[in-house]
Amino acid sequence: MSYAGAERTREIGARVALGAEPRNLRLMVLRQGLRLSLGGVGLGLAGAFGLARLLRSLIYDVSATDLLTFGYLFSILDSRSSIKCSVGSSVTPAPSDGAASTTS
């Protein structure tokens, strides 16, 4: 996600030069990050459903296609990526902050 935000540095700089609001830039980067994370989680869940027959032999007391478990997994992964997109970490700043602070 950081790469995706850094990849658009020139475009974001042009938007700032044309008067874009920092809030709009943050929203743009957050939307892009959430789109990437939702796509990844969706593909992962589809793969997990596809491998459900293999999973049946490895798990106990839970069906391989338990929708509640998949729902929890989806919400945890999506929440984590949303937070990472908007907050960042101590090592790298958030992509949305980088978008809002680009000046050239």
C-alpha positions as CSV (number, residue, x, y, z in Angstrom):
1,M,0.0,0.0,0.0
2,S,2.9,2.3,0.7
3,Y,4.2,1.6,-2.8
4,A,0.9,2.3,-4.3
5,G,0.8,5.7,-2.5
6,A,4.4,6.5,-3.4
7,E,3.7,5.5,-7.0
8,R,1.3,8.4,-7.4
9,T,3.6,11.1,-5.9
10,R,3.7,13.2,-9.0
11,E,0.0,13.0,-9.6
12,I,-0.6,14.1,-6.0
13,G,1.9,16.9,-6.4
14,A,0.0,18.1,-9.4
15,R,-3.3,18.0,-7.5
16,V,-1.8,20.0,-4.7
17,A,-0.5,22.6,-7.2
18,L,-3.9,22.9,-8.6
19,G,-5.4,23.5,-5.2
20,A,-6.6,20.1,-4.0
21,E,-7.6,19.9,-0.3
22,P,-5.4,17.7,1.9
23,R,-8.6,15.9,3.1
24,N,-9.5,15.0,-0.4
25,L,-6.0,13.6,-1.0
26,R,-6.2,11.5,2.1
27,L,-9.6,10.1,1.0
28,M,-8.2,9.3,-2.4
29,V,-5.3,7.3,-1.0
30,L,-7.5,5.6,1.6
31,R,-10.0,4.6,-1.1
32,Q,-7.1,3.1,-3.2
33,G,-5.7,1.2,-0.2
34,L,-9.1,-0.2,0.8
35,R,-9.8,-1.3,-2.7
36,L,-6.4,-3.2,-2.7
37,S,-7.1,-4.7,0.7
38,L,-10.7,-5.7,-0.1
39,G,-9.5,-7.3,-3.3
40,G,-6.8,-9.3,-1.5
41,V,-9.1,-10.4,1.3
42,G,-11.7,-11.4,-1.2
43,L,-9.3,-13.5,-3.2
44,G,-8.0,-15.1,0.0
45,L,-11.5,-16.0,1.1
46,A,-12.3,-17.4,-2.3
47,G,-9.2,-19.5,-2.1
48,A,-10.0,-20.7,1.4
49,F,-13.5,-21.7,0.2
50,G,-11.9,-23.5,-2.7
51,L,-9.6,-25.4,-0.4
52,A,-12.3,-26.3,2.0
53,R,-12.0,-30.0,1.3
54,L,-8.4,-30.0,2.4
55,L,-9.2,-27.9,5.4
56,R,-11.8,-30.4,6.6
57,S,-9.1,-32.9,7.5
58,L,-7.1,-30.3,9.4
59,I,-9.6,-28.6,11.7
60,Y,-11.9,-29.9,14.4
61,D,-15.3,-28.9,15.7
62,V,-15.7,-26.2,13.0
63,S,-17.0,-26.8,9.5
64,A,-14.6,-25.8,6.7
65,T,-17.0,-23.3,5.4
66,D,-18.2,-21.8,8.7
67,L,-19.5,-18.3,7.6
68,L,-19.1,-16.9,11.1
69,T,-15.4,-17.7,11.1
70,F,-14.9,-16.3,7.7
71,G,-16.8,-13.2,8.7
72,Y,-14.5,-12.6,11.7
73,L,-11.5,-13.2,9.5
74,F,-12.6,-10.8,6.9
75,S,-13.4,-8.0,9.5
76,I,-10.1,-8.5,11.3
77,L,-8.0,-8.3,8.1
78,D,-10.0,-5.4,6.7
79,S,-9.8,-3.5,9.9
80,R,-6.1,-4.0,10.1
81,S,-5.5,-2.8,6.6
82,S,-7.8,0.2,7.1
83,I,-5.8,1.2,10.2
84,K,-2.5,0.7,8.4
85,C,-3.7,2.9,5.5
86,S,-4.7,5.8,7.7
87,V,-2.2,5.6,10.6
88,G,0.9,4.0,9.3
89,S,3.6,2.6,11.7
90,S,6.5,3.9,13.6
91,V,8.8,3.0,10.7
92,T,6.9,4.3,7.8
93,P,4.4,7.1,7.7
94,A,0.8,6.4,6.5
95,P,0.3,6.7,2.8
96,S,-2.5,9.1,3.3
97,D,-0.2,11.4,5.3
98,G,2.3,11.3,2.6
99,A,-0.4,12.2,0.1
100,A,-1.6,15.2,2.1
101,S,1.9,16.6,2.7
102,T,3.2,16.5,-0.9
103,T,4.0,20.0,-2.0
104,S,5.8,19.5,-5.3
